[in-house]
């Protein structure tokens, strides 16, 4: 399994999203918006953004999808 690195974390944070453990459960990871940044209207919007970037070849977004077991 891939690990989410500090550079990946910072990259995602700068775009308004990141990987979060739901209810603190490290086995239940999701891509969600960073609420305080008000970049995305919903977590679904953030996930769709990541999927779009992954489809364009963004390696950080591809890694994020793999970590949370999402398909692009």
C-alpha positions as CSV (number, residue, x, y, z in Angstrom):
1,X,0.0,0.0,0.0
2,X,1.2,3.5,-0.8
3,X,1.7,6.0,2.0
4,X,0.6,9.6,1.8
5,X,3.8,11.6,2.0
6,X,4.4,15.1,3.3
7,X,4.9,16.5,-0.3
8,X,1.7,14.9,-1.4
9,X,-0.1,16.2,1.6
10,X,1.1,19.7,0.9
11,X,0.2,19.5,-2.8
12,X,-3.3,18.4,-2.0
13,X,-3.7,20.9,0.8
14,X,-2.8,23.7,-1.6
15,X,-5.6,22.6,-3.9
16,X,-8.2,22.4,-1.1
17,X,-8.5,18.7,-0.6
18,X,-6.7,15.9,1.2
19,X,-7.0,12.3,2.5
20,X,-8.8,12.0,5.8
21,X,-9.4,9.1,8.2
22,X,-13.2,8.9,8.8
23,X,-14.0,8.9,12.5
24,X,-10.3,8.4,13.1
25,X,-10.3,5.0,11.4
26,X,-7.1,4.6,9.4
27,X,-8.8,1.7,7.5
28,X,-11.5,4.1,6.3
29,X,-9.7,6.8,4.3
30,X,-11.5,9.2,2.0
31,X,-10.7,12.2,-0.2
32,X,-12.5,15.2,1.2
33,X,-12.5,18.9,0.8
34,X,-10.7,21.1,3.4
35,X,-13.7,22.9,4.8
36,X,-11.8,26.0,6.0
37,X,-10.5,26.7,2.5
38,X,-14.0,27.0,0.8
39,X,-12.5,25.8,-2.5
40,X,-15.0,23.0,-3.1
41,X,-18.7,23.0,-2.4
42,X,-18.7,19.3,-1.3
43,X,-16.5,16.3,-0.7
44,X,-17.9,14.9,-3.9
45,X,-16.7,17.9,-5.8
46,X,-13.2,17.5,-4.3
47,X,-13.2,13.8,-5.2
48,X,-14.3,14.5,-8.8
49,X,-11.5,17.1,-9.1
50,X,-8.9,14.5,-8.0
51,X,-10.3,12.0,-10.4
52,X,-10.1,14.5,-13.3
53,X,-6.5,15.4,-12.5
54,X,-5.7,11.7,-12.2
55,X,-7.1,11.0,-15.6
56,X,-4.8,13.8,-16.9
57,X,-1.9,11.9,-15.5
58,X,-1.3,13.7,-12.1
59,X,0.8,11.3,-10.1
60,X,-0.2,12.7,-6.7
61,X,-3.9,12.4,-7.6
62,X,-3.4,8.8,-8.9
63,X,-1.6,7.9,-5.6
64,X,-4.4,9.4,-3.6
65,X,-7.1,7.4,-5.4
66,X,-5.1,4.2,-4.9
67,X,-4.7,4.9,-1.2
68,X,-8.4,5.4,-0.7
69,X,-9.3,2.5,-3.1
70,X,-11.2,4.7,-5.5
71,X,-11.2,4.3,-9.3
72,X,-10.5,7.2,-11.6
